[in-house]
Amino acid sequence: MRVRKFESQLWLPQPLEEVFAFFSDAANLDGITPPWLHFRTVTPRPMEMHLGATIDYKLRIHGFPVRWRSEITAWEPPVRFVDEQLRGPYRLWIHEHTFAQREGGTLVCDRVQYAVPFDWLVHPLLVRGDVERIFRYRSDMLRRRFAVPA
């Protein structure tokens, strides 16, 4: 199984605690995920985030309905948490979120390790571009949400 890596960083002009609070509410994921994924959190609210918490989602990938379940496998407020796919379209999906105070705001870092079936074909044709577009959209929505100056 070939494991791919994706990383992104974004500086937000709000304090660490405020940014972490936003990310620690799984319901906020719906608003920062591209509309073309038809992403919806289906776990009943309120959801308490903690080590071992599981969250269920529904989405569509290239028109195909997908159910996704993730588990919080690391929980270190307000600096880090990790979610791992338990069920979903990937053979492996581990997403580490880190947060650090920087220059009067917060640096948000995403590190994703992932693997897909038939990597040699599926990754270059579909997955790499999708992952890049999803995180680009996410960054744009976070800039708007946290009023990052242009």
C-alpha positions in Angstrom: 0.0 0.0 0.0 1.5 3.3 -1.0 0.9 6.1 1.6 0.7 9.6 0.3 1.2 12.8 2.3 -0.4 16.2 2.0 0.4 19.2 4.1 -1.0 22.7 4.3 -0.6 25.8 6.6 -2.8 28.8 7.1 -2.3 31.7 9.5 -5.4 33.1 11.1 -5.5 36.5 13.0 -7.3 35.1 16.0 -6.1 33.7 19.3 -5.2 30.0 19.5 -8.1 29.2 21.9 -10.7 30.7 19.5 -9.3 28.9 16.5 -9.1 25.6 18.3 -12.6 26.0 19.6 -13.9 26.4 16.0 -12.0 23.2 14.9 -13.0 21.2 17.9 -16.7 21.6 16.9 -17.2 18.9 14.3 -20.4 20.6 13.1 -18.2 23.4 11.6 -16.7 21.0 9.1 -19.9 21.1 7.0 -19.3 24.8 6.4 -15.6 24.6 5.3 -16.1 21.6 3.0 -16.7 22.3 -0.7 -20.4 22.2 -1.7 -19.6 19.8 -4.6 -19.0 17.1 -2.0 -22.6 17.4 -0.5 -20.9 16.8 2.8 -23.1 16.4 5.9 -22.3 15.5 9.5 -24.9 12.9 10.6 -23.8 12.3 14.1 -26.4 13.8 16.4 -25.5 17.1 18.0 -24.2 18.2 20.4 -21.0 16.2 19.8 -18.4 16.2 22.5 -14.9 16.0 21.1 -12.5 13.8 23.1 -10.1 10.9 22.6 -12.1 8.0 21.1 -15.0 10.1 19.9 -16.5 8.9 16.6 -18.2 11.1 14.0 -20.2 10.0 11.0 -20.6 11.8 7.7 -22.3 11.4 4.4 -20.9 12.9 1.2 -20.7 12.3 -2.5 -17.4 11.7 -4.3 -17.7 12.2 -8.1 -21.5 11.5 -7.7 -21.2 8.3 -5.7 -22.7 8.3 -2.2 -20.2 7.6 0.6 -20.5 7.1 4.3 -17.5 8.1 6.4 -16.7 7.4 10.0 -13.8 9.0 11.8 -12.3 8.5 15.3 -10.4 11.1 17.3 -7.2 9.2 18.0 -5.3 12.1 19.6 -6.8 15.0 21.6 -4.5 17.6 23.0 -6.4 20.9 23.4 -5.6 23.6 22.3 -2.6 22.5 20.2 -3.4 19.2 18.4 -5.9 16.5 17.5 -5.9 13.6 15.0 -8.8 12.1 13.2 -8.6 8.7 11.5 -11.0 7.2 9.0 -12.6 4.0 10.4 -14.9 3.6 7.4 -14.8 5.5 4.1 -13.3 5.7 0.6 -9.7 5.5 1.6 -7.6 2.6 2.5 -5.9 4.9 5.0 -6.7 8.5 6.1 -5.0 10.0 9.1 -5.4 13.8 9.5 -3.3 15.6 12.1 -4.4 19.2 13.0 -1.9 21.3 14.8 -2.3 24.9 16.1 0.4 27.3 17.3 0.5 30.9 18.4 2.3 32.9 15.8 2.7 36.6 15.1 -0.4 37.7 17.0 -2.6 34.9 15.6 -2.7 31.2 15.1 -0.9 29.0 12.6 -3.1 26.1 11.5 -1.2 23.1 10.1 -2.9 20.1 8.4 -0.9 16.9 7.8 -2.7 14.1 6.0 -1.4 10.6 5.3 -3.7 8.7 3.0 -3.8 5.7 0.7 -6.3 4.7 -2.0 -7.1 1.5 -3.9 -5.4 1.2 -7.3 -3.1 4.1 -6.4 -1.2 4.1 -9.6 -4.4 4.9 -11.5 -6.8 6.6 -9.1 -4.4 8.9 -7.3 -3.1 10.9 -10.3 -6.5 10.9 -12.1 -8.8 11.8 -9.3 -7.6 11.8 -5.7 -4.6 14.2 -5.8 -6.6 17.0 -7.4 -9.5 16.4 -5.2 -7.4 16.6 -2.0 -5.7 19.8 -3.2 -9.1 21.4 -4.2 -10.7 20.5 -0.9 -8.0 22.0 1.2 -7.8 25.1 -1.0 -11.6 25.6 -0.5 -11.2 25.0 3.2 -8.5 27.7 3.4 -10.6 30.2 1.5 -13.6 29.5 3.9 -11.4 29.8 7.0 -9.9 33.1 5.7 -13.5 34.5 5.3 -14.7 33.1 8.7 -11.7 34.5 10.5 -11.5 37.8 8.5 -8.0 37.4 7.2 -6.9 40.7 5.7 -6.3 40.6 1.9 
